[in-house]
């Protein structure tokens, strides 16, 4: 279903992105931006592969991630550099305008892409992400997630990609709401090619924030059709942030999936895919 290739998106520094694509017209392209950022795109292939018959899925690994170029200087891992890569990728693939779906951290990059090159974005799906700083929360679910996440990064015996993998596995039970799906989700994580390229500048304190300043009024001014898709029980980004943003952006819609957490596409794959498909129609 997917054809994979390396595409040159920068020459200084040299950067190639691994991109998986389904067949289809450039006029029906859906650019999918994964989260992490030290993950790859593969954890999103299902259920998005269900759109392959109607859309040309374009699913890259960001710079430093998966099978894309790694080993860049730490100051070359920035949200704006990643967005520049994505615009160059669209150019290289002959895609003038694309529908864009950003998941989690990828949703922040999707917002930056829309603001940097609004003429390249037909519509924007913001899945399991945020447009504002996450407020302090007192709910037990979120607090437990934060504790688990902190513990996941504290093992001194792990470094690099194995630490990123260990953190993803440790937080899996709280990223999912439907715990009966946990074994299958853990199997999905086994195939993710984790990295730790973005972790280095983060820990060094030189990674610029991905959060867009004044995102809500700036996105509202673009008038790009926007769709927030969120799990009711997301411990990473509370659903209230998406609700408030959708209320303030006239061109935005919102769907909240019950019985779903941060990995809402795993908790409720059929409903999640149907919501995306309906918006893109």
C-alpha positions, 0 to 999 in steps of 0.5 A: 500500500505504501511506497517509501523513498528518501527525499532531499529537503535541505542541502545545508545541512544535508537532510533527507526525509523518509516518506511513505506514500499511498497512490493518488493525485497530488490534488488529494494529498494528506500530509501527516505529521507525527509526534514525539518528536523522537518517534516516526510516522509508523504508529499512525499508519493505522487507521489512516491507511483506510483513507488510501483509496480516496487520498494520497497519504504522505507520511514523512519521518521528521529530520532526526527521526525514524529513517530520515537524516540523523546526526545533525548538530543539536541547533539544527533540530528546531520546529521551524527547521522541521516546517521548512523540511515539510514545505520542501517535501511538498515542493519535491513531490509536486504538491501545491496544496495539501490537507494537513494532519498533525498529531500531538507535537506534530499538531504544533508543527502543523499550526506553524506550517499553516502560519508560515505557508497558508497557501499550501494548506487546504485544511488542518486537522489537529489531533490530540494536540494543543494550541495553548500552554497546558494549565496546571491540573489536579486530576488524578489521571493526569498526575499519575501520567506525569509521575510515570513519565518522569520515572520513565526518563530517570533510568540511568542505564538507558540512553539514546533511542532505547530511553525514548522507547522505554519512555513510550512503553512506560507511558503506554498504559496512561496514553490509552484509555481502553486498557484491553488494547494495551497489548496490541499497542505495545506490539505497534510500538515495537516497530517504531524506530525511536531516536533521541536526536531532539532529546539532546537539544531539549536537555541542553536547553536550546530547543525552541518551543514548538508552541505557537505564540498567540495561536488562536487569533492567528489561526482564526485570522487565516480562516483555514478550515480546522478540525480538532479531534481529541480523546475525552481522557487525554492526559497530555493535552486536556480536552478543555484546551481544544474545546476553548480553541474551537469556540474561538476560531470561527473556521474550526470544528471539534469532535471529542471521542469518548472512551479515548485518551491521548492515543485516540486513534488506537482507542477508537480507530473506527470513530477516529478515522470516520471523523477525519474522513468526514472533515476531509470530504 
